[in-house]
Amino acid sequence: MEEFRKIFLYLVVLVVSVFGAQHKLPQGLTPCSRSSPDFNECAKEEANKFLPKMVEGIKEIGLPPLNPLTVPKIDITIPGLNLVLTNAEVHGLKDTKVESCKLDFDGHILEVMITIPFGRIVGHYSMDGEIAKIPLTGEGNCNINLTDVNLTYTLKFHTVKHDDGLEYILIDSSDIKHNTPHVEAHLDNLPLGEAGNKLINDNMDEIIKTMGPQVFEACQQVINSILTTVLGHIPYDAMTTD
């Protein structure tokens, strides 16, 4: 869970950078003017400029280097199938790009769209279950490639005044939408060999659709938990210039 918190802390810092925070974060961000008609474009540019620094790691907020990111364990369970990845390395976060951001100051709604052109997960897998009613059980090395991952994170919030007299953001609700990226997997030591890999890849869209909701619901809960902590230390008015 701790490594997943690090992954989502990366996304959280990205969200905060879209606001253009000038306090409590490392140098490298230029606050955008909320009165400017180009605020959203400015926020997108600042976030994209800050991405390389985020991937290198930011000690001040406990964000580790993310190229690659080592994840001790990923446990995925969908109906009829359990897949466990251990000592997995996640590559590709360095190429993350903010495609757009929209911040409605009056409605208190933030929407951020990001794209990861190519990602790769390599590690050790253990799988037990069946796909298309065909038993598949195996253990060994794996290589999973993901192409064109698109995520849209929407946050609704309100502000509340703290004892210091300043207003801070509180999250009301959030939502993560994602596309069905192209995913191709190669798992060693399957009982059907390459035919087993073909069976998995031929049914990959259905596998992604089945496990997607539970994975992204968990993602959303972790992101909100970390965002609540981060935003609780950054005054709302400090995030932008007038």
CYANA upper distance limits for C-alpha pairs under 8 A (distance plus 0.5 A):
  1 MET  CA      5 ARG  CA      6.72
  2 GLU  CA      6 LYS  CA      6.96
  3 GLU  CA      7 ILE  CA      6.94
  3 GLU  CA     70 THR  CA      8.11
  3 GLU  CA     71 VAL  CA      6.20
  3 GLU  CA     72 PRO  CA      7.94
  4 PHE  CA      8 PHE  CA      6.74
  4 PHE  CA     71 VAL  CA      8.03
  5 ARG  CA      9 LEU  CA      6.34
  5 ARG  CA    222 VAL  CA      7.20
  5 ARG  CA    223 ILE  CA      8.38
  5 ARG  CA    226 ILE  CA      8.40
  6 LYS  CA     10 TYR  CA      6.87
  6 LYS  CA     63 LEU  CA      6.90
  6 LYS  CA     64 PRO  CA      7.72
  7 ILE  CA     11 LEU  CA      7.43
  8 PHE  CA     12 VAL  CA      6.60
  8 PHE  CA    219 CYS  CA      7.76
  8 PHE  CA    222 VAL  CA      7.40
  8 PHE  CA    223 ILE  CA      6.11
  8 PHE  CA    226 ILE  CA      8.42
  9 LEU  CA     13 VAL  CA      6.59
  9 LEU  CA     63 LEU  CA      7.45
  9 LEU  CA    223 ILE  CA      7.54
  9 LEU  CA    226 ILE  CA      7.20
 10 TYR  CA     14 LEU  CA      6.81
 10 TYR  CA     54 MET  CA      7.53
 10 TYR  CA     63 LEU  CA      7.53
 11 LEU  CA     15 VAL  CA      6.78
 11 LEU  CA    223 ILE  CA      8.01
 12 VAL  CA     16 VAL  CA      6.76
 12 VAL  CA    223 ILE  CA      6.89
 12 VAL  CA    226 ILE  CA      7.57
 12 VAL  CA    227 LEU  CA      6.47
 13 VAL  CA     17 SER  CA      6.47
 13 VAL  CA     54 MET  CA      8.41
 14 LEU  CA     18 VAL  CA      6.85
 14 LEU  CA     47 ALA  CA      6.89
 14 LEU  CA     51 LEU  CA      7.95
 15 VAL  CA     19 PHE  CA      7.40
 15 VAL  CA    112 VAL  CA      7.68
 16 VAL  CA     20 GLY  CA      7.25
 16 VAL  CA     21 ALA  CA      7.01
 16 VAL  CA    231 LEU  CA      8.48
 17 SER  CA     21 ALA  CA      6.55
 17 SER  CA     29 LEU  CA      7.65
 17 SER  CA     43 ALA  CA      8.01
 17 SER  CA     46 GLU  CA      7.56
 17 SER  CA     47 ALA  CA      5.87
 17 SER  CA     50 PHE  CA      8.00
 18 VAL  CA     43 ALA  CA      5.33
 18 VAL  CA     44 LYS  CA      6.75
 18 VAL  CA     46 GLU  CA      7.40
 18 VAL  CA     47 ALA  CA      5.89
 18 VAL  CA    101 CYS  CA      7.82
 19 PHE  CA     31 PRO  CA      8.13
 19 PHE  CA     32 CYS  CA      8.20
 19 PHE  CA     43 ALA  CA      6.96
 19 PHE  CA    239 MET  CA      6.21
 19 PHE  CA    240 THR  CA      7.17
 20 GLY  CA     29 LEU  CA      6.87
 20 GLY  CA     30 THR  CA      6.79
 20 GLY  CA     31 PRO  CA      4.85
 20 GLY  CA     32 CYS  CA      6.35
 20 GLY  CA     43 ALA  CA      6.85
 20 GLY  CA     46 GLU  CA      7.69
 20 GLY  CA     47 ALA  CA      8.44
 20 GLY  CA    239 MET  CA      5.90
 20 GLY  CA    240 THR  CA      6.30
 21 ALA  CA     25 LEU  CA      7.55
 21 ALA  CA     29 LEU  CA      7.54
 21 ALA  CA     30 THR  CA      8.25
 21 ALA  CA     31 PRO  CA      6.50
 21 ALA  CA    234 ILE  CA      8.30
 21 ALA  CA    238 ALA  CA      6.84
 21 ALA  CA    239 MET  CA      4.46
 21 ALA  CA    240 THR  CA      6.88
 22 GLN  CA     27 GLN  CA      8.42
 22 GLN  CA     29 LEU  CA      7.12
 22 GLN  CA     30 THR  CA      7.36
 22 GLN  CA     31 PRO  CA      6.43
 22 GLN  CA    238 ALA  CA      6.84
 22 GLN  CA    239 MET  CA      6.51
 22 GLN  CA    240 THR  CA      7.96
 23 HIS  CA    234 ILE  CA      7.32
 23 HIS  CA    238 ALA  CA      7.08
 23 HIS  CA    239 MET  CA      7.98
 24 LYS  CA    233 HIS  CA      7.96
 24 LYS  CA    234 ILE  CA      7.11
 25 LEU  CA     60 GLU  CA      8.20
 25 LEU  CA     61 ILE  CA      8.30
 26 PRO  CA     58 ILE  CA      8.14
 26 PRO  CA     60 GLU  CA      7.61
 28 GLY  CA     50 PHE  CA      7.11
 29 LEU  CA     46 GLU  CA      6.82
 29 LEU  CA     47 ALA  CA      8.48
 29 LEU  CA     50 PHE  CA      7.32
 30 THR  CA     46 GLU  CA      7.28
 31 PRO  CA    239 MET  CA      7.23
 31 PRO  CA    240 THR  CA      5.62
 31 PRO  CA    241 THR  CA      6.63
 32 CYS  CA     36 SER  CA      8.44
 32 CYS  CA     39 PHE  CA      6.61
 32 CYS  CA     42 CYS  CA      6.64
 32 CYS  CA     43 ALA  CA      6.88
 32 CYS  CA    240 THR  CA      5.95
 32 CYS  CA    241 THR  CA      6.48
 33 SER  CA     39 PHE  CA      6.67
 33 SER  CA    240 THR  CA      6.28
 33 SER  CA    241 THR  CA      5.09
 33 SER  CA    242 ASP  CA      5.81
 34 ARG  CA     39 PHE  CA      6.40
 34 ARG  CA    240 THR  CA      6.68
 34 ARG  CA    241 THR  CA      6.74
 34 ARG  CA    242 ASP  CA      6.11
 35 SER  CA     39 PHE  CA      7.87
 35 SER  CA    242 ASP  CA      6.44
 38 ASP  CA     42 CYS  CA      6.59
 39 PHE  CA     43 ALA  CA      6.57
 40 ASN  CA     44 LYS  CA      6.70
 40 ASN  CA    100 SER  CA      8.08
 40 ASN  CA    101 CYS  CA      6.24
 40 ASN  CA    102 LYS  CA      6.06
 40 ASN  CA    103 LEU  CA      7.27
 41 GLU  CA     45 GLU  CA      6.74
 41 GLU  CA    100 SER  CA      8.03
 41 GLU  CA    101 CYS  CA      7.98
 42 CYS  CA     46 GLU  CA      6.68
 43 ALA  CA     47 ALA  CA      6.61
 43 ALA  CA    101 CYS  CA      7.64
 44 LYS  CA     48 ASN  CA      6.74
 44 LYS  CA     98 VAL  CA      6.68
 44 LYS  CA     99 GLU  CA      7.82
 44 LYS  CA    100 SER  CA      6.53
 44 LYS  CA    101 CYS  CA      6.52
 45 GLU  CA     49 LYS  CA      6.67
 46 GLU  CA     50 PHE  CA      6.69
 47 ALA  CA     51 LEU  CA      6.75
 47 ALA  CA     98 VAL  CA      7.43
 48 ASN  CA     52 PRO  CA      8.42
 48 ASN  CA     97 LYS  CA      6.76
 48 ASN  CA     98 VAL  CA      6.56
 50 PHE  CA     54 MET  CA      6.97
 51 LEU  CA     55 VAL  CA      6.84
 51 LEU  CA     94 LYS  CA      7.99
 51 LEU  CA     96 THR  CA      8.00
 51 LEU  CA     97 LYS  CA      8.42
 52 PRO  CA     56 GLU  CA      6.91
 52 PRO  CA     94 LYS  CA      7.08
 53 LYS  CA     57 GLY  CA      7.03
 53 LYS  CA     58 ILE  CA      7.82
 54 MET  CA     58 ILE  CA      6.73
 54 MET  CA     63 LEU  CA      8.08
 54 MET  CA     65 PRO  CA      8.20
 54 MET  CA     66 LEU  CA      8.47
 55 VAL  CA     64 PRO  CA      8.50
 55 VAL  CA     65 PRO  CA      6.13
 55 VAL  CA     66 LEU  CA      5.51
 55 VAL  CA     67 ASN  CA      6.91
 55 VAL  CA     93 LEU  CA      7.60
 55 VAL  CA     94 LYS  CA      6.28
 56 GLU  CA     64 PRO  CA      7.95
 56 GLU  CA     65 PRO  CA      5.24
 56 GLU  CA     66 LEU  CA      7.00
 56 GLU  CA     67 ASN  CA      7.82
 57 GLY  CA     62 GLY  CA      8.49
 57 GLY  CA     63 LEU  CA      5.73
 57 GLY  CA     64 PRO  CA      5.03
 57 GLY  CA     65 PRO  CA      4.55
 57 GLY  CA     66 LEU  CA      7.21
 58 ILE  CA     62 GLY  CA      6.75
 58 ILE  CA     63 LEU  CA      5.43
 58 ILE  CA     64 PRO  CA      6.92
 58 ILE  CA     65 PRO  CA      8.13
 59 LYS  CA     63 LEU  CA      6.46
 59 LYS  CA     64 PRO  CA      7.53
 65 PRO  CA     69 LEU  CA      7.49
 66 LEU  CA     91 HIS  CA      8.47
 66 LEU  CA     93 LEU  CA      7.33
 66 LEU  CA     94 LYS  CA      8.02
 67 ASN  CA     90 VAL  CA      8.13
 67 ASN  CA     91 HIS  CA      6.53
 67 ASN  CA     92 GLY  CA      7.65
 67 ASN  CA     93 LEU  CA      7.29
 67 ASN  CA     94 LYS  CA      7.03
 68 PRO  CA     89 GLU  CA      6.48
 68 PRO  CA     90 VAL  CA      5.93
 68 PRO  CA     91 HIS  CA      5.33
 68 PRO  CA     92 GLY  CA      7.94
 68 PRO  CA     93 LEU  CA      8.31
 69 LEU  CA     89 GLU  CA      6.03
 69 LEU  CA     90 VAL  CA      5.57
 69 LEU  CA     91 HIS  CA      7.26
 70 THR  CA     87 ASN  CA      7.01
 70 THR  CA     88 ALA  CA      6.17
 70 THR  CA     89 GLU  CA      4.99
 70 THR  CA     90 VAL  CA      6.83
 71 VAL  CA     86 THR  CA      7.67
 71 VAL  CA     87 ASN  CA      6.23
 71 VAL  CA     88 ALA  CA      5.59
 71 VAL  CA     89 GLU  CA      6.67
 71 VAL  CA     90 VAL  CA      7.94
 72 PRO  CA     85 LEU  CA      8.48
 72 PRO  CA     86 THR  CA      5.76
 72 PRO  CA     87 ASN  CA      4.96
 72 PRO  CA     88 ALA  CA      6.74
 73 LYS  CA     84 VAL  CA      7.52
 73 LYS  CA     85 LEU  CA      6.05
 73 LYS  CA     86 THR  CA      4.90
 73 LYS  CA     87 ASN  CA      6.76
 73 LYS  CA     88 ALA  CA      7.51
 74 ILE  CA     84 VAL  CA      6.14
 74 ILE  CA     85 LEU  CA      5.45
 74 ILE  CA     86 THR  CA      6.92
 74 ILE  CA     88 ALA  CA      8.40
 75 ASP  CA     82 ASN  CA      8.06
 75 ASP  CA     83 LEU  CA      6.56
 75 ASP  CA     84 VAL  CA      4.99
 75 ASP  CA     85 LEU  CA      6.94
 76 ILE  CA     82 ASN  CA      6.42
 76 ILE  CA     83 LEU  CA      5.68
 76 ILE  CA     84 VAL  CA      6.68
 76 ILE  CA    211 MET  CA      8.12
 77 THR  CA     81 LEU  CA      6.48
 77 THR  CA     82 ASN  CA      4.98
 77 THR  CA     83 LEU  CA      6.81
 77 THR  CA    211 MET  CA      7.86
 78 ILE  CA     82 ASN  CA      6.90
 78 ILE  CA    210 THR  CA      7.17
 78 ILE  CA    211 MET  CA      6.20
 80 GLY  CA    129 GLY  CA      5.91
 80 GLY  CA    130 GLU  CA      6.34
 80 GLY  CA    131 ILE  CA      7.99
 81 LEU  CA    127 MET  CA      7.88
 81 LEU  CA    128 ASP  CA      6.47
 81 LEU  CA    129 GLY  CA      4.73
 81 LEU  CA    130 GLU  CA      6.33
 81 LEU  CA    131 ILE  CA      7.89
 82 ASN  CA    127 MET  CA      6.23
 82 ASN  CA    128 ASP  CA      5.96
 82 ASN  CA    129 GLY  CA      6.73
 83 LEU  CA    125 TYR  CA      7.49
 83 LEU  CA    126 SER  CA      6.40
 83 LEU  CA    127 MET  CA      5.05
 83 LEU  CA    128 ASP  CA      7.25
 84 VAL  CA    125 TYR  CA      6.07
 84 VAL  CA    126 SER  CA      5.70
 84 VAL  CA    127 MET  CA      6.90
 85 LEU  CA    123 GLY  CA      7.03
 85 LEU  CA    124 HIS  CA      6.06
 85 LEU  CA    125 TYR  CA      4.96
 85 LEU  CA    126 SER  CA      7.07
 86 THR  CA    123 GLY  CA      6.62
 86 THR  CA    124 HIS  CA      5.73
 86 THR  CA    125 TYR  CA      6.82
 87 ASN  CA    123 GLY  CA      6.00
 87 ASN  CA    124 HIS  CA      6.94
 88 ALA  CA    121 ILE  CA      6.80
 88 ALA  CA    122 VAL  CA      5.90
 88 ALA  CA    123 GLY  CA      4.63
 88 ALA  CA    124 HIS  CA      7.23
 89 GLU  CA    120 ARG  CA      8.40
 89 GLU  CA    121 ILE  CA      6.02
 89 GLU  CA    122 VAL  CA      5.85
 89 GLU  CA    123 GLY  CA      6.79
 90 VAL  CA    119 GLY  CA      7.62
 90 VAL  CA    120 ARG  CA      6.33
 90 VAL  CA    121 ILE  CA      5.18
 90 VAL  CA    122 VAL  CA      7.39
 91 HIS  CA    119 GLY  CA      6.02
 91 HIS  CA    120 ARG  CA      5.57
 91 HIS  CA    121 ILE  CA      6.87
 92 GLY  CA     96 THR  CA      7.94
 92 GLY  CA    116 ILE  CA      7.66
 92 GLY  CA    117 PRO  CA      8.36
 92 GLY  CA    118 PHE  CA      6.35
 92 GLY  CA    119 GLY  CA      4.93
 92 GLY  CA    120 ARG  CA      6.97
 93 LEU  CA    116 ILE  CA      7.28
 93 LEU  CA    119 GLY  CA      7.60
 95 ASP  CA    116 ILE  CA      6.67
 95 ASP  CA    117 PRO  CA      7.27
 95 ASP  CA    118 PHE  CA      8.17
 96 THR  CA    114 ILE  CA      7.34
 96 THR  CA    115 THR  CA      6.22
 96 THR  CA    116 ILE  CA      5.10
 96 THR  CA    117 PRO  CA      7.58
 97 LYS  CA    114 ILE  CA      6.04
 97 LYS  CA    115 THR  CA      5.80
 97 LYS  CA    116 ILE  CA      7.03
 98 VAL  CA    112 VAL  CA      7.81
 98 VAL  CA    113 MET  CA      6.47
 98 VAL  CA    114 ILE  CA      4.91
 98 VAL  CA    115 THR  CA      7.00
 99 GLU  CA    112 VAL  CA      8.36
 99 GLU  CA    113 MET  CA      5.99
 99 GLU  CA    114 ILE  CA      5.87
 99 GLU  CA    115 THR  CA      7.22
100 SER  CA    112 VAL  CA      6.53
100 SER  CA    113 MET  CA      5.81
100 SER  CA    114 ILE  CA      7.77
101 CYS  CA    110 LEU  CA      7.85
101 CYS  CA    111 GLU  CA      6.01
101 CYS  CA    112 VAL  CA      4.92
101 CYS  CA    113 MET  CA      6.73
102 LYS  CA    109 ILE  CA      8.40
102 LYS  CA    110 LEU  CA      6.24
102 LYS  CA    111 GLU  CA      5.64
102 LYS  CA    112 VAL  CA      7.11
103 LEU  CA    108 HIS  CA      7.83
103 LEU  CA    109 ILE  CA      6.31
103 LEU  CA    110 LEU  CA      4.99
103 LEU  CA    111 GLU  CA      6.98
104 ASP  CA    108 HIS  CA      5.94
104 ASP  CA    109 ILE  CA      5.61
104 ASP  CA    110 LEU  CA      6.88
105 PHE  CA    109 ILE  CA      7.48
108 HIS  CA    156 LYS  CA      6.35
108 HIS  CA    157 PHE  CA      5.96
108 HIS  CA    158 HIS  CA      6.77
109 ILE  CA    154 THR  CA      7.65
109 ILE  CA    155 LEU  CA      6.16
109 ILE  CA    156 LYS  CA      5.08
109 ILE  CA    157 PHE  CA      7.00
110 LEU  CA    154 THR  CA      6.15
110 LEU  CA    155 LEU  CA      5.57
110 LEU  CA    156 LYS  CA      7.02
111 GLU  CA    152 THR  CA      7.38
111 GLU  CA    153 TYR  CA      6.16
111 GLU  CA    154 THR  CA      4.84
111 GLU  CA    155 LEU  CA      6.86
112 VAL  CA    152 THR  CA      6.15
112 VAL  CA    153 TYR  CA      5.80
112 VAL  CA    154 THR  CA      7.03
113 MET  CA    150 ASN  CA      7.77
113 MET  CA    151 LEU  CA      6.22
113 MET  CA    152 THR  CA      4.88
113 MET  CA    153 TYR  CA      6.98
114 ILE  CA    150 ASN  CA      6.38
114 ILE  CA    151 LEU  CA      5.90
114 ILE  CA    152 THR  CA      7.02
115 THR  CA    148 ASP  CA      7.15
115 THR  CA    149 VAL  CA      6.09
115 THR  CA    150 ASN  CA      5.10
115 THR  CA    151 LEU  CA      6.98
116 ILE  CA    147 THR  CA      8.04
116 ILE  CA    148 ASP  CA      6.38
116 ILE  CA    149 VAL  CA      5.53
116 ILE  CA    150 ASN  CA      7.06
117 PRO  CA    147 THR  CA      6.15
117 PRO  CA    148 ASP  CA      4.98
117 PRO  CA    149 VAL  CA      6.77
118 PHE  CA    145 ASN  CA      7.83
118 PHE  CA    146 LEU  CA      6.18
118 PHE  CA    147 THR  CA      5.05
118 PHE  CA    148 ASP  CA      6.57
118 PHE  CA    149 VAL  CA      7.85
119 GLY  CA    145 ASN  CA      6.35
119 GLY  CA    146 LEU  CA      5.48
119 GLY  CA    147 THR  CA      6.93
120 ARG  CA    143 ASN  CA      7.58
120 ARG  CA    144 ILE  CA      6.13
120 ARG  CA    145 ASN  CA      5.03
120 ARG  CA    146 LEU  CA      6.64
121 ILE  CA    142 CYS  CA      8.43
121 ILE  CA    143 ASN  CA      6.33
121 ILE  CA    144 ILE  CA      5.55
121 ILE  CA    145 ASN  CA      7.01
122 VAL  CA    141 ASN  CA      8.03
122 VAL  CA    142 CYS  CA      6.17
122 VAL  CA    143 ASN  CA      5.10
122 VAL  CA    144 ILE  CA      6.90
123 GLY  CA    141 ASN  CA      6.25
123 GLY  CA    142 CYS  CA      6.07
123 GLY  CA    143 ASN  CA      7.41
124 HIS  CA    139 GLU  CA      7.93
124 HIS  CA    140 GLY  CA      5.98
124 HIS  CA    141 ASN  CA      4.96
124 HIS  CA    142 CYS  CA      6.29
125 TYR  CA    138 GLY  CA      8.40
125 TYR  CA    139 GLU  CA      5.98
125 TYR  CA    140 GLY  CA      6.02
125 TYR  CA    141 ASN  CA      6.52
125 TYR  CA    142 CYS  CA      6.64
125 TYR  CA    187 LEU  CA      8.18
126 SER  CA    137 THR  CA      8.25
126 SER  CA    138 GLY  CA      6.42
126 SER  CA    139 GLU  CA      4.88
126 SER  CA    140 GLY  CA      7.32
127 MET  CA    136 LEU  CA      7.77
127 MET  CA    137 THR  CA      5.78
127 MET  CA    138 GLY  CA      5.85
127 MET  CA    139 GLU  CA      6.85
128 ASP  CA    136 LEU  CA      6.71
128 ASP  CA    137 THR  CA      4.99
128 ASP  CA    138 GLY  CA      7.31
129 GLY  CA    135 PRO  CA      6.33
129 GLY  CA    136 LEU  CA      6.10
129 GLY  CA    137 THR  CA      6.72
130 GLU  CA    134 ILE  CA      5.62
130 GLU  CA    135 PRO  CA      4.60
130 GLU  CA    136 LEU  CA      5.55
130 GLU  CA    137 THR  CA      8.22
131 ILE  CA    135 PRO  CA      7.06
131 ILE  CA    136 LEU  CA      7.39
131 ILE  CA    199 LEU  CA      8.04
131 ILE  CA    200 ILE  CA      7.62
131 ILE  CA    203 ASN  CA      8.28
132 ALA  CA    203 ASN  CA      8.34
136 LEU  CA    190 LEU  CA      7.56
136 LEU  CA    191 PRO  CA      7.41
136 LEU  CA    192 LEU  CA      8.46
136 LEU  CA    196 GLY  CA      7.86
137 THR  CA    190 LEU  CA      7.13
137 THR  CA    191 PRO  CA      7.38
138 GLY  CA    188 ASP  CA      8.36
138 GLY  CA    189 ASN  CA      6.45
138 GLY  CA    190 LEU  CA      5.49
138 GLY  CA    191 PRO  CA      7.22
139 GLU  CA    188 ASP  CA      7.71
139 GLU  CA    189 ASN  CA      6.76
139 GLU  CA    190 LEU  CA      7.81
140 GLY  CA    187 LEU  CA      7.46
140 GLY  CA    188 ASP  CA      5.88
140 GLY  CA    189 ASN  CA      6.53
141 ASN  CA    187 LEU  CA      6.65
141 ASN  CA    188 ASP  CA      6.01
142 CYS  CA    185 ALA  CA      7.80
142 CYS  CA    186 HIS  CA      6.18
142 CYS  CA    187 LEU  CA      4.95
142 CYS  CA    188 ASP  CA      6.73
143 ASN  CA    185 ALA  CA      6.28
143 ASN  CA    186 HIS  CA      5.76
143 ASN  CA    187 LEU  CA      7.08
144 ILE  CA    183 VAL  CA      7.53
144 ILE  CA    184 GLU  CA      6.31
144 ILE  CA    185 ALA  CA      4.80
144 ILE  CA    186 HIS  CA      6.87
145 ASN  CA    183 VAL  CA      6.10
145 ASN  CA    184 GLU  CA      5.74
145 ASN  CA    185 ALA  CA      6.77
146 LEU  CA    181 PRO  CA      6.94
146 LEU  CA    182 HIS  CA      6.24
146 LEU  CA    183 VAL  CA      5.07
146 LEU  CA    184 GLU  CA      7.19
147 THR  CA    181 PRO  CA      6.35
147 THR  CA    182 HIS  CA      5.67
147 THR  CA    183 VAL  CA      6.98
148 ASP  CA    181 PRO  CA      6.16
148 ASP  CA    182 HIS  CA      7.38
149 VAL  CA    178 HIS  CA      8.06
149 VAL  CA    179 ASN  CA      7.27
149 VAL  CA    180 THR  CA      8.07
149 VAL  CA    181 PRO  CA      5.74
149 VAL  CA    182 HIS  CA      8.47
150 ASN  CA    178 HIS  CA      6.16
150 ASN  CA    179 ASN  CA      6.17
150 ASN  CA    181 PRO  CA      7.99
151 LEU  CA    176 ILE  CA      7.36
151 LEU  CA    177 LYS  CA      6.32
151 LEU  CA    178 HIS  CA      5.13
151 LEU  CA    179 ASN  CA      7.48
152 THR  CA    176 ILE  CA      6.11
152 THR  CA    177 LYS  CA      5.63
152 THR  CA    178 HIS  CA      6.87
153 TYR  CA    174 SER  CA      7.78
153 TYR  CA    175 ASP  CA      6.34
153 TYR  CA    176 ILE  CA      5.14
153 TYR  CA    177 LYS  CA      7.14
154 THR  CA    174 SER  CA      5.93
154 THR  CA    175 ASP  CA      5.69
154 THR  CA    176 ILE  CA      6.95
155 LEU  CA    171 ILE  CA      7.65
155 LEU  CA    172 ASP  CA      8.24
155 LEU  CA    173 SER  CA      6.61
155 LEU  CA    174 SER  CA      4.93
155 LEU  CA    175 ASP  CA      7.20
156 LYS  CA    171 ILE  CA      6.66
156 LYS  CA    172 ASP  CA      5.95
156 LYS  CA    173 SER  CA      5.75
156 LYS  CA    174 SER  CA      6.54
157 PHE  CA    169 ILE  CA      6.94
157 PHE  CA    170 LEU  CA      6.03
157 PHE  CA    171 ILE  CA      4.87
157 PHE  CA    172 ASP  CA      5.33
157 PHE  CA    173 SER  CA      7.43
158 HIS  CA    169 ILE  CA      6.30
158 HIS  CA    170 LEU  CA      5.98
158 HIS  CA    171 ILE  CA      7.12
158 HIS  CA    172 ASP  CA      7.37
159 THR  CA    167 GLU  CA      6.32
159 THR  CA    168 TYR  CA      5.72
159 THR  CA    169 ILE  CA      5.02
159 THR  CA    170 LEU  CA      6.30
159 THR  CA    236 TYR  CA      8.08
160 VAL  CA    167 GLU  CA      5.67
160 VAL  CA    168 TYR  CA      5.94
160 VAL  CA    169 ILE  CA      7.03
160 VAL  CA    170 LEU  CA      7.50
161 LYS  CA    165 GLY  CA      6.44
161 LYS  CA    166 LEU  CA      5.90
161 LYS  CA    167 GLU  CA      4.69
161 LYS  CA    168 TYR  CA      6.80
162 HIS  CA    166 LEU  CA      6.26
162 HIS  CA    167 GLU  CA      6.68
162 HIS  CA    168 TYR  CA      7.62
166 LEU  CA    235 PRO  CA      6.66
166 LEU  CA    236 TYR  CA      8.27
167 GLU  CA    235 PRO  CA      6.24
167 GLU  CA    236 TYR  CA      6.22
167 GLU  CA    237 ASP  CA      7.83
168 TYR  CA    231 LEU  CA      7.36
168 TYR  CA    232 GLY  CA      6.66
168 TYR  CA    233 HIS  CA      8.30
168 TYR  CA    234 ILE  CA      7.23
168 TYR  CA    235 PRO  CA      5.48
168 TYR  CA    236 TYR  CA      5.53
169 ILE  CA    228 THR  CA      8.46
169 ILE  CA    231 LEU  CA      6.55
169 ILE  CA    232 GLY  CA      7.28
169 ILE  CA    235 PRO  CA      8.16
169 ILE  CA    236 TYR  CA      6.76
170 LEU  CA    228 THR  CA      7.23
170 LEU  CA    231 LEU  CA      8.20
170 LEU  CA    232 GLY  CA      8.26
171 ILE  CA    224 ASN  CA      7.98
171 ILE  CA    228 THR  CA      7.44
174 SER  CA    220 GLN  CA      7.86
174 SER  CA    224 ASN  CA      8.20
175 ASP  CA    220 GLN  CA      7.44
176 ILE  CA    216 PHE  CA      7.37
176 ILE  CA    217 GLU  CA      8.40
176 ILE  CA    220 GLN  CA      7.13
180 THR  CA    205 ASP  CA      7.44
180 THR  CA    208 ILE  CA      7.39
180 THR  CA    209 LYS  CA      7.77
182 HIS  CA    205 ASP  CA      8.44
183 VAL  CA    201 ASN  CA      8.07
183 VAL  CA    204 MET  CA      7.32
184 GLU  CA    201 ASN  CA      6.39
184 GLU  CA    204 MET  CA      8.16
185 ALA  CA    197 ASN  CA      7.46
185 ALA  CA    200 ILE  CA      8.04
185 ALA  CA    201 ASN  CA      7.00
186 HIS  CA    197 ASN  CA      6.42
187 LEU  CA    197 ASN  CA      7.05
188 ASP  CA    193 GLY  CA      8.00
189 ASN  CA    193 GLY  CA      6.98
190 LEU  CA    194 GLU  CA      8.22
190 LEU  CA    196 GLY  CA      6.62
190 LEU  CA    197 ASN  CA      8.12
191 PRO  CA    196 GLY  CA      7.55
192 LEU  CA    196 GLY  CA      5.17
192 LEU  CA    197 ASN  CA      8.46
193 GLY  CA    197 ASN  CA      7.35
194 GLU  CA    198 LYS  CA      6.67
195 ALA  CA    199 LEU  CA      6.65
196 GLY  CA    200 ILE  CA      6.84
197 ASN  CA    201 ASN  CA      6.65
198 LYS  CA    202 ASP  CA      6.36
199 LEU  CA    203 ASN  CA      6.87
200 ILE  CA    204 MET  CA      6.41
203 ASN  CA    207 ILE  CA      6.83
204 MET  CA    208 ILE  CA      6.57
205 ASP  CA    209 LYS  CA      6.68
206 GLU  CA    210 THR  CA      6.61
207 ILE  CA    211 MET  CA      6.74
208 ILE  CA    212 GLY  CA      5.97
209 LYS  CA    213 PRO  CA      7.89
211 MET  CA    215 VAL  CA      6.75
212 GLY  CA    216 PHE  CA      6.51
213 PRO  CA    217 GLU  CA      6.43
214 GLN  CA    218 ALA  CA      6.78
215 VAL  CA    219 CYS  CA      6.78
216 PHE  CA    220 GLN  CA      6.48
217 GLU  CA    221 GLN  CA      6.89
218 ALA  CA    222 VAL  CA      6.90
219 CYS  CA    223 ILE  CA      6.62
220 GLN  CA    224 ASN  CA      6.62
221 GLN  CA    225 SER  CA      6.70
222 VAL  CA    226 ILE  CA      6.80
223 ILE  CA    227 LEU  CA      6.44
224 ASN  CA    228 THR  CA      6.48
225 SER  CA    229 THR  CA      7.16
226 ILE  CA    230 VAL  CA      6.73
227 LEU  CA    231 LEU  CA      6.27
228 THR  CA    232 GLY  CA      6.42
229 THR  CA    233 HIS  CA      7.58
230 VAL  CA    234 ILE  CA      7.49
231 LEU  CA    235 PRO  CA      8.05
234 ILE  CA    238 ALA  CA      7.37
234 ILE  CA    239 MET  CA      7.91
235 PRO  CA    239 MET  CA      7.48
236 TYR  CA    240 THR  CA      8.48
237 ASP  CA    241 THR  CA      8.14
